[in-house]
Amino acid sequence: MEVLASRIILRPRNVDETLIFYRDRLRLGIFREYPGGVVFFAGQSLIEVAGHGQAGGRSRADGQGGATILLQVRDVEAARAELESAGVEIVRPPRTEPWGLTEMWIADPDGTRIVVVEVPPDHPQRRG
């Protein structure tokens, strides 16, 4: 599966405290801001602090914890076929979310949720 980009998404109990930690204490640069969240540069990756959803709610496939790994792919259906042939359980099949991204959920052996996402050609986040 070809991964185009990735990030770690945190859904903390206290968003303001977490933003202060990453922005002011660690002094990570801001990649982008959106209503309810901030995405920080973190070397070769990104860390997103999301104020939407709740820690322990949408955060893992088993509903425990506050982190998600996001892997962006070109074609989520092709990724689904590849993952299924490799024996990876699809926790939730691909579907288009209200925010316009097509997401599929899988989980690692510890239950950490991994979101495999396709950015449609007409979406504002689309990059070649």
C-alpha positions in Angstrom: 0.0 0.0 0.0 1.5 3.3 -1.1 1.2 5.9 1.7 1.2 9.5 0.5 1.1 11.2 3.9 0.5 10.4 7.6 -0.3 12.0 10.9 -1.1 11.2 14.4 -4.4 12.5 15.6 -4.9 13.3 19.3 -8.3 13.8 20.9 -7.3 15.0 24.4 -9.4 15.5 27.4 -8.3 19.1 27.7 -7.7 20.6 24.3 -6.4 24.0 25.5 -3.8 22.3 27.8 -2.7 20.1 25.0 -2.4 23.0 22.6 -0.2 24.9 25.1 2.0 21.8 25.5 2.7 21.3 21.7 2.6 25.0 20.7 4.2 26.8 23.6 6.3 24.2 25.4 7.5 22.0 22.6 7.3 25.0 20.2 6.2 22.9 17.2 5.4 24.9 14.1 1.8 25.1 12.9 1.1 23.4 9.6 -2.6 24.5 9.6 -5.5 25.4 11.8 -9.2 24.7 11.4 -12.2 25.2 13.5 -11.7 22.9 16.5 -8.1 21.8 15.8 -4.5 22.5 15.0 -2.0 20.4 13.0 1.6 20.8 14.0 4.8 19.9 12.1 6.7 17.1 13.9 9.8 16.3 11.9 8.8 13.9 9.1 5.3 13.6 10.4 2.4 15.7 11.7 0.5 15.8 15.0 -3.1 16.9 14.9 -4.8 18.1 18.1 -8.5 17.7 17.5 -11.1 19.4 19.6 -13.9 17.5 17.9 -14.9 14.1 19.1 -13.9 13.0 22.6 -10.9 11.3 24.0 -11.9 7.6 24.5 -14.8 8.0 22.0 -13.8 8.1 18.4 -10.1 7.6 19.2 -9.5 3.9 18.8 -11.2 1.0 17.2 -11.9 -0.5 20.7 -13.0 2.9 22.2 -10.0 3.2 24.5 -7.3 5.8 24.4 -6.9 9.1 22.6 -4.8 8.6 19.5 -5.4 7.6 15.9 -2.9 7.1 13.1 -4.0 8.5 9.7 -2.6 7.1 6.5 -3.5 8.9 3.3 -3.6 6.8 0.1 -4.4 7.5 -3.5 -7.2 4.9 -3.8 -8.9 3.6 -0.7 -10.7 0.7 -2.5 -7.4 -0.5 -3.9 -5.9 -0.3 -0.4 -8.9 -2.2 1.0 -8.3 -5.1 -1.5 -4.6 -5.1 -0.7 -5.1 -5.1 3.1 -7.8 -7.8 2.9 -5.6 -10.1 0.8 -2.9 -9.6 3.4 -5.3 -10.8 6.2 -6.0 -7.3 7.7 -9.4 -7.0 9.3 -11.4 -4.0 8.0 -13.0 -2.5 11.1 -15.2 -0.2 9.1 -15.4 -0.3 5.3 -14.7 2.9 3.2 -17.3 5.6 3.2 -17.4 9.3 2.4 -17.5 11.4 5.6 -19.5 14.6 5.9 -16.2 16.6 5.6 -15.7 15.0 2.2 -12.9 12.5 2.8 -13.3 8.8 2.1 -12.3 6.9 5.2 -11.8 3.2 6.1 -10.8 2.0 9.5 -8.5 -0.8 10.5 -6.6 -1.5 13.8 -3.2 -2.7 14.8 -2.9 -5.7 17.1 -3.1 -3.5 20.2 -6.4 -2.0 18.9 -4.9 1.4 17.9 -7.3 2.8 15.3 -5.7 3.4 11.9 -7.7 5.5 9.4 -6.9 4.9 5.8 -8.1 8.0 3.9 -8.5 9.1 0.3 -8.7 12.8 -0.5 -11.1 13.0 -3.5 -9.9 15.1 -6.5 -12.3 17.9 -5.8 -11.5 18.2 -2.1 -9.7 21.4 -0.9 -7.0 19.4 0.8 -6.1 17.6 -2.4 -2.5 17.7 -3.5 -0.9 16.1 -6.5 
